[in-house]
Amino acid sequence: MRAGGIIVAAVGLAHCLEPTEITLVLTTDVPCSAVNGAAVAVGPPGDETRDPAATTTSCDGGMLGTLVVVPSGAIDDVVGVRVMLGVGATQAESCHAPDFAGCVVARRELGYIRHTPLTLPIELQRACLDDPCDPTSSCVNGQCVDGGVTCDDAGSCGVAPPDAGRACDVPATLVIPSTAPFTPHIVPYGAGYAIGWETPKGAYAVRTTDASGNTLADVTAPQTLAGGTPLGALGTDGTNFAVAFTAGSAGLILALDPASTVLTDDPFPGLPPLRGFGFDATHQLFRTLTVETGAAMFVTAHEGDNQISTYGIPAPSGVTDPWYAEFDGTSFGMFHDASSCYVAPAVFNGSAVQFGNLEQFTSCAAARYAENSPTEHLYALGRGDPNAATLVVTPNTQENPLTTIGAVDPQAIVALPSRAGAFHVVWSHAQQISSAVVYSNASVDTPRIIASGTSFPPETSGVGIGFDAISDAGASSYAAVWWASTPTPGVYFARFCD
């Protein structure tokens, strides 16, 4: 990958002196199958209009190529580098300011050092997709940082990483007072969150908050299914909400706008327990998962015309406790029997659900969640005694655990993407909620306790055990909600950095 008009041949004493140049080493954690070219613009810092001087469509295991730049003016000039990665249908040449839609953009600003070759690695990170920052900053690990570069004596250069300490933490705050224990659910909503819960009167309510957990508005679903029970499943497309109810062998999905108006009232022939929710704004549908004897079924309810399509995959008899997760367009159905956990990945192709191979993990007591970085899935599993299971984190297709963290209560595991090659894992055990960052190389950050000395509600009808968590945009932080009896009974919200 060479940039025409940037590389200038040195003459005269060049054979005696090191060159004055900067070598850009471009990589990405976006799967090569999703990469649609990379483009590099070099010019004055902050210049967002300069056309690319070099482009490439090469991608080999995340390696995009290298590019050498040399001064085009004074040798002590400060140069601005803007690298753009096209993702999916967006070509790199179509990445334009100010929003850089469908692109990852990275900026660097540094000066040449006379007769010193510099090496500047630049990773185009998936966590920075559609996060353009401003013309003088760059996205790193999902956060906007100063694009200024420092170099050591060996000529190795890089930007300062974002603060991964506690500066962005939001202390635990009571958001929903309640003496009756219940399992809250949290999804991203605008710049903040939507927190859902079952009300004492048998309905389902949603509280929207800002990024710090401060209440913005409340939405309440009317109970329209006689004798029904709200299951606590919560979905959103960023504007409207979806919740689920069951009564006997019948189920109901409600779509609500922020004024509590019912938009969709879809019954479906499902059998409890039903768990998990996906709201796909592109296809305008909801996806849920339920289990009946011998089959795990994804139930798809199309919004607007009340058309119901049900897709199933054979499963062993005796499976129970289904769990649904969705990430990067892939749905995961998880369930277990007395001795094994099963995972069924599936993709909705616009007209039907296509299932992958059903994976089985033996000696497994609870399969709680699945997520994936672009190239690997992560399963958080409980093994051993269901009441004192060992928490293991396993990449897909591997029966042996990637790493073991510690004891976990049944059905109390959440795995969330953190950044390239890393995941947040949140779990509860013995009235304590803990979290850790687990890396794909099997290393584990020191677990941190996010709530301790509190009482969590007991397991009730397969709904959960008192907490939920979700990664923030960029995945460098996560938000958690949990019910606790102290200091004041109710649901607490907190946000944490890596």
Steps between C-alpha positions, in 0.01 A plus 500: 500500500674814380383858495570673172651843544592441866811289478794714393833348408792638702819600315849619588601377845207264542740206499666634815196601703181333613192612304253754636180302464199349675389144429131443565411141592128454447301218661139435596299277732205514259467162319658521156174373352335823619783734393425708191838666449718747686603852401766734639507880480811693607514877544471779755357390839124540520450502121187288441462583129827377351449210261668167574854468373494121515237225504508125535258209492750263661413332830682192620426385852434860603814638329411778257848607392774754562552849363811718513456880510777761480495879530357691205594836656724598788669209669363601839139517380224347713293261291144381542408143400140393445435131433153383399371143488188414303284240673228288340337677204694824561813542289800674652489768229145583617610580856443874537484755779330582722324171584713242313190278487576129463869563562772478757718811500831542685698826521858557604704820530879495531818673389785358298832451675796590281681193369294268720264237357185478712255210518135578577258207547135593439224250577158564344280365778152358475416677827546829310258430214280807440686691773676782311604709805613852399770606251770521769421178685473131423302203628703245698328209675165671448607830655605829336857592595745765386649397167844631592779243472809456714806304389773331702872502432469188285256675265192310617195728513145485631212693656434506871234236582172615651467497875391149588482570872207608709463855364190412299336293773153603618440399866208275585175697502152388602285530186187294580387475864322170567463276802403208273808337343508466123749465218556825310603511134708765329548594133668804341264785416620823339797634694386309808305189589157344531440295816202265507327327787183317598264715702315372811175520300617252237601743227837595361657843533798663331700788645726695264809662649799708398853357502523549877174323580294813560131445414373658179158339448285198583311272261249241627360208303130429557422145606298373205538123544252369754677311772834569339839557655747754363822318432733793526624468142587847374594614150533840335580646159612825660151652491239236581502210746398136494398285795366144533227329705389139541183333626489121497614392154426837339737789459476866408747757373419868547670785318466835678597853410641739765144616580398141597287467185473139380642480147490123453307231686631166371391166650708192430469128580787464743551295813668644810767561592577774252806714537705762321420756237636637176362813334622540143421849374614410146248221454245642745458182698544352842675172570450291810599152609292233670548131572250217471555127519761395248539834325650841562309756298566855389168683474497797265218756520488747212390847605208664321322212327491256795653229284666234715775275372647229721834337432623202699803283543493144640633470852531214749203431720509632852665832416384800694582856599549662158710810459513735203781733399566702189818670383636610160189363328543150643241355736596243761252260658635337815342232719604203710391166641623327814857452378569705187464849356399559139556802278319557169631798298262638238487784248188668363557551127200728439248226433586204724721390785803290411644289783860400544620179662364424844798506736508291817706561814505209746518522880321831467233629738399834343566667166428861563618724218688516173668791327762537233781726404503505121686171477417294807203417718519497876285274714473548875409165655436366848646156570458265794245535776229740373503672839875548507601473138841597370494784251691420183536710188539309177551599135275317257582149376723438804379264767783596732455833676700803399526600862334435834404794719322374811180383663176629354135479596273322249379717212710794609754553223522773240773516235539828313742619232768730639739575214707309250573158645345576838166461677334622817369215711260586783374241747348463844577260782422499871335843501783661309516625140843499340645574158822444310645562156586171330745507209509250216857407596356353823614783725257655747505845653467494878128455572330797658202490733223726376248422777550317827318432822160533337215253468395398150163343418477123473459328165137536389345322200823506303499879479840572650675574822496868559734673258564587137786674322572640154805634319499866409567623147866435427496226767767664718248528784184325613187580697343270757168489686409281796236468769628524856336513838751746648553784562152566351307219329489548126696492176840665486685625192875546454743539210855372498812532283740219418 
